[in-house]
Amino acid sequence: MAAVCASSKVSVARPTATRRVAVARPAARLVVRASAEPAQINKKALVAGLSAASAATLAIPQVAEAVVTPSLRNFLYSLVAGGVVLGAIAIAITAVSKFDNVKRD
């Protein structure tokens, strides 16, 4: 038995009565087609659908009120409070640096 290497595939040739024949199979090819258009179309359609659905659900007062749960409201309030604290710290640092200049020689 003889082994023949064609690409990454190995096939074995069986001897016949008159001569040896090696059969090589072509390696399978991986074809990748890259196109940005279908993905962009799908993304635009998804954004449009989600915005239309959210607008339709928020148009109903009961749904709009139910969207903001108490836990979500508390979480958003904590984010706002944290932003206020960070802003106050930044303003205090700026005010102190303007008021008490450090002069270096």
C-alpha positions, 0 to 999 in steps of 0.5 A: 500500500502506498500513501499519497499526500494531497493537501491535508488529505491522505488517501491510500492507493491499492495496487492492481495487477499491472501498476500502482495507481494513487488516487488523490482527492482534492481538499475541501475548500472553505468559502467565506463571503463577507458582505456588510450590507445584509448585517446593516439592513438587519440591524436597521430593521431591528432598531426600527422594530424595537423603537416602534414596539417601545413607542407603542407600549409606552403610549399606554399609560398603564404599561408606561407606569409598570415599566418603572418598577420601584427597584429600578427607580431606586437604582436610577436614584442611586446613580443620580446621587452618585453623579451628584457626589462626584460632581460635588467632589470635582467642584470642591477640588477645582474651587480649592485649587483656584483659591489656594494656589501652590507656587513652585520656584 
